[in-house]
């Protein structure tokens, strides 16, 4: 749900205020919506939106919210229902000490 909500919000942001940065964030949003290259797309979106927060005058909170969403998705990953899961398989991260059997 987070991936879908962030993707829709980023695509809306790109359509509402078309500029080079918001269009690039819209492309990242569509990649996150599909779940394709989610860690890369989330990192790029976070960087672009933080740049937008500091370079535009006015209210920076929309940019900051989108940057946080991008960073969260970059760290969480795409999820089970995504193109990444279909292409590369689902990865399970486990603490190394608990995963070892002695």
N, C-alpha and C positions, 0 to 999 in steps of 0.2 A: 504494500500500500504506500509506503514511503517513497519508493522508486516511482510509482505511477503519479503520485501527487507532486513530487518534485519535477518530474518531466513535463507534466501539464503546465505547471506554474512557470517553468523556464520557457516553454514554447509560447505561452501567453505574453510573457515579458518581452520576448523577441518580436512578436507581432505588434504589441502596443507601442513600443518605442524602438523602431528599427535604426540601429547603428551597427557599426562593425562588431563591437564587443557584445551587444545583445544578440546579434544574429549568430555569433559563434557560441554563445551560451545557449541559444535555441537549438543549435545542432547538438550540443552536448546534452541538452534536455531530451531531445528525441532519441539519442543513443541510450540515455538512462531509462527512458520510457520503455524501450525495447529490451533493455538489459544486455546491451552489447558493449563490451569494453567499459564496463561500469567503473572500475577503479581509475582508469585513465580519464574518462569523461568527467567523473566527479572532481578529480584534481584540477582539471582544466577549467571547469565551471567555477570552482572555488577561487582560483587565481583571477579569472576574468571578473567575477563579481566583486572581489575585494578591490581590484583595480578600479572598477566602476564606482565603488563606494567612496574612494578617496579622490577620484578625478571629476566627478559630477557635483554640481552645486545642488542644494536642496536636501531632501530627506534621504539619508543613506541607509535607512533601516530595511528597505526592500532588498537592496543589494547585499546587505549583511545577512539577512535571512536566507537568501538564495545561496550565498557562499557557505553558510553553515550546513544547509541541506546537501550541497555538493560534497563538502568534506565528510559529512556523516555517511553518505552513500559510498564514497571512496573507501572508507574504513570498513563498512559493513559488508560490502560486496553486492552482487546482483540478486541473490536469492534463488530459490528452487525453480520458479517459473520464469526463466529468462533465456535469452539466446545464448548467453555465456554458459549456463548450466547444460544446455543441449550440446554446444560445441566442445567444451572443455571438461565437462563433468562437474559434479558438485564436490567441493572441497570442504573437509571438516578439519577445523583447527582445534587441536587438543594440547593441553599443557604437556610438555615433554616429560616431566617427572611422572605424571599419572599414566601416560600412554605406554611406558616401557613395562614389559613383563620380566620379572626376574626368575 
